[in-house]
Amino acid sequence: MEKVESKINVDFLSKHLGVELKTTNEMDLDITGNQQIPVVPILFPKTTEEVAKIAAFCNENEIPLVTVGGATNLNGGTVPDKAGIALSLKKMDRINYIDPFNRIAQVECGCNTLKFIKEVEKNGLLFPQNIASADRSTIGGNLAISSGSPRSLFYGTTKNYALNLEVVLPDGRIINTAYDVTKLATGLNLTQLMIGSEGTIGIITKATFKLIVPKKHRIVSQFTFNTESELFDAFKMLFVKGFDPVSVEFMDSQGVTFVKSYLKDSGKISHSLGGILWMEWEANKERELEDLEQEIHQVFGNSASNINFARSQEELAEIWKYRQSIGYAVKAVSSFTDVDVVVPRSKVQDLYSTVKSICQKQEVRFSSFAHIGDGNLHINILKDALSESDWNERIDLIFKEIYQRAIDLGGAISGEHGVGAYQQKHLKDFFPKVNMQLNQSIKDLFDPKGILNPGVMFNKTNKTI
Ligand SMILES: Cc1cc2nc3c(=O)[nH]c(=O)nc-3n(C[C@H](O)[C@H](O)[C@H](O)COP(=O)(O)OP(=O)(O)OC[C@H]3O[C@@H](n4cnc5c(N)ncnc54)[C@H](O)[C@@H]3O)c2cc1C
């Protein structure tokens, strides 16, 4: 990694800007074992104005600037190809207001996701973005990546709740992308342009979100299957028969094996060759869920080998433990890399079969868990004992083949983890050329000197496409 620290007079910067400044020598590692934060000075601004001063300084001096939230991204988004200054929003974590009358809330973007969700809940409302990294990620990171959650099937993703963002542009100007209103027909949609921009066109400092009223009752069902085809048949039936789950999550048999061993579970979940489906259901009347439970047994009783329901907090936690442990369970076996493809849900089975044959051909192990209701498949490919060169060679081929299949099936290379630095090189093959040109023009418009997150989502070669 190229360092440009010679341009940065840290003491001057700290004094001049009046901002606490740290230099880190520690690499924060993500769950896959990849590096997440470059070794650079990290600034901790406390206000939007301080962020603006830092951006203006970096822009003027052409110093690369990377914004860091919780650093939980799985795409190298906080590891740009040129290290300069890193900006952490951790000290900007205030919840400015939660307004039950308008059903909106305004929050600073360094706020921890779970903290925000819980504060909203205390006000009797719901921000339904319980992403699996909620305890470590930030609101700003969720917006920048356009994160999703298991409940996105029913409730949509973070982008569906953002009404208005305060953004610091690379030259230090501060804008609001919209207004704190739930309806708007004035101007282009700058809010949605910022969401998923991965810190490449602006630093999001504050967000106003729409909130909703939670349903009163919730249950989770767990189906285990003897065969894969039974699982996918039931998955199809769920939708064509008109069921309306809040989430549908999947774990394949290899994933189950890893989690069983990680949790030292010798018996709770039987050895299920076909994998597991979890579904979350909500209703305002308990009776509706009781009726649903009966209907589920009638419709799926023959295809699933086992159906369980969780109602109490303890049961819910117990049943979700499997789903939530998968990342750590795989990590306990081997370092791995993560593919995050999305296809129409009717094509998931096809994609999964292709992944199996690709990994068999390359002689690597994989496990998959997924927000299958959204057609979003996470595939963890294990390095095991492969040498670095062997691994790099194989993984490149595997990514290319999986991406090609996802595109052929009408999907895209990322459903929720974003492009970042790791998948940037694949855009030229798997993202339409004109779309890439338009993306690049927008990047150049907002960030003509290219100081924000260099190497993330964009690189110099894109300019010449
Ligand atoms: C165990 C685990 C579980 C996960 N589960 C999910 C899941 O369920 N759903 C999901 O979608 N993802 C998931 N992820 C991926 C990741 O947690 C999400 O993408 C999350 O939204 C990233 O938030 P963060 O604050 O950690 O962002 P970071 O990792 O710090 O940053 C992500 C990107 O956004 C940029 N950025 C950060 N803050 C800002 C800002 N304020 N303004 C502009 N740019 C900014 C960064 O420069 C970087 O490019 C998971 C990751 C892990 C490790």
The ligand as a MOL file (V3000), in Angstrom:
LIG
                    3D

  0  0  0     0  0            999 V3000
M  V30 BEGIN CTAB
M  V30 COUNTS 53 58 0 0 0
M  V30 BEGIN ATOM
M  V30 1 C -20.4620 -10.7140 11.3510 0
M  V30 2 C -20.9280 -9.8160 10.2270 0
M  V30 3 C -22.2700 -9.8260 9.8750 0
M  V30 4 C -22.7250 -9.0120 8.8330 0
M  V30 5 N -24.0520 -9.0160 8.5310 0
M  V30 6 C -24.5260 -8.2120 7.5630 0
M  V30 7 C -25.9320 -8.1930 7.2560 0
M  V30 8 O -26.7540 -8.8620 7.8710 0
M  V30 9 N -26.3350 -7.3720 6.2580 0
M  V30 10 C -25.4610 -6.5830 5.5650 0
M  V30 11 O -25.8980 -5.8580 4.6710 0
M  V30 12 N -24.1370 -6.5860 5.8470 0
M  V30 13 C -23.6460 -7.3570 6.8200 0
M  V30 14 N -22.3050 -7.3450 7.1160 0
M  V30 15 C -21.4130 -6.4210 6.4050 0
M  V30 16 C -21.2450 -5.0400 7.1480 0
M  V30 17 O -21.4210 -5.2210 8.5230 0
M  V30 18 C -22.2390 -4.0030 6.6480 0
M  V30 19 O -21.9300 -3.6570 5.3260 0
M  V30 20 C -22.2820 -2.7070 7.4890 0
M  V30 21 O -23.3510 -1.9160 7.0290 0
M  V30 22 C -21.0100 -1.8880 7.4330 0
M  V30 23 O -21.1160 -0.8670 8.4190 0
M  V30 24 P -19.8110 -0.2670 9.1210 0
M  V30 25 O -20.2220 0.8440 10.0020 0
M  V30 26 O -19.0250 -1.3300 9.7510 0
M  V30 27 O -19.0600 0.3270 7.8500 0
M  V30 28 P -17.4990 0.2770 7.5220 0
M  V30 29 O -17.0830 -1.1170 7.3400 0
M  V30 30 O -16.7430 1.1040 8.4850 0
M  V30 31 O -17.5090 1.0270 6.1170 0
M  V30 32 C -18.1380 0.4820 5.0110 0
M  V30 33 C -17.9560 1.4090 3.8020 0
M  V30 34 O -18.7050 2.5900 3.9700 0
M  V30 35 C -17.8800 3.7380 4.0310 0
M  V30 36 N -18.4320 4.5710 5.0880 0
M  V30 37 C -18.5680 4.2340 6.3990 0
M  V30 38 N -19.1900 5.2180 7.0550 0
M  V30 39 C -19.4670 6.1850 6.1460 0
M  V30 40 C -20.0920 7.4700 6.2110 0
M  V30 41 N -20.5600 7.9630 7.3560 0
M  V30 42 N -20.1820 8.2190 5.0720 0
M  V30 43 C -19.6910 7.7280 3.8980 0
M  V30 44 N -19.0780 6.5430 3.7930 0
M  V30 45 C -18.9670 5.7780 4.8960 0
M  V30 46 C -16.4860 3.2270 4.2920 0
M  V30 47 O -15.4910 4.0760 3.7570 0
M  V30 48 C -16.5240 1.8680 3.6060 0
M  V30 49 O -16.2800 1.9990 2.2260 0
M  V30 50 C -21.8040 -8.1720 8.1290 0
M  V30 51 C -20.4490 -8.1710 8.4980 0
M  V30 52 C -20.0120 -8.9700 9.5260 0
M  V30 53 C -18.5610 -8.9230 9.9020 0
M  V30 END ATOM
M  V30 BEGIN BOND
M  V30 1 1 1 2
M  V30 2 1 2 3
M  V30 3 2 2 52
M  V30 4 2 3 4
M  V30 5 1 4 5
M  V30 6 1 4 50
M  V30 7 2 5 6
M  V30 8 1 6 7
M  V30 9 1 6 13
M  V30 10 2 7 8
M  V30 11 1 7 9
M  V30 12 1 9 10
M  V30 13 2 10 11
M  V30 14 1 10 12
M  V30 15 2 12 13
M  V30 16 1 13 14
M  V30 17 1 14 15
M  V30 18 1 14 50
M  V30 19 1 15 16
M  V30 20 1 16 17
M  V30 21 1 16 18
M  V30 22 1 18 19
M  V30 23 1 18 20
M  V30 24 1 20 21
M  V30 25 1 20 22
M  V30 26 1 22 23
M  V30 27 1 23 24
M  V30 28 2 24 25
M  V30 29 1 24 26
M  V30 30 1 24 27
M  V30 31 1 27 28
M  V30 32 2 28 29
M  V30 33 1 28 30
M  V30 34 1 28 31
M  V30 35 1 31 32
M  V30 36 1 32 33
M  V30 37 1 33 34
M  V30 38 1 33 48
M  V30 39 1 34 35
M  V30 40 1 35 36
M  V30 41 1 35 46
M  V30 42 1 36 37
M  V30 43 1 36 45
M  V30 44 2 37 38
M  V30 45 1 38 39
M  V30 46 1 39 40
M  V30 47 2 39 45
M  V30 48 1 40 41
M  V30 49 2 40 42
M  V30 50 1 42 43
M  V30 51 2 43 44
M  V30 52 1 44 45
M  V30 53 1 46 47
M  V30 54 1 46 48
M  V30 55 1 48 49
M  V30 56 2 50 51
M  V30 57 1 51 52
M  V30 58 1 52 53
M  V30 END BOND
M  V30 END CTAB
M  END
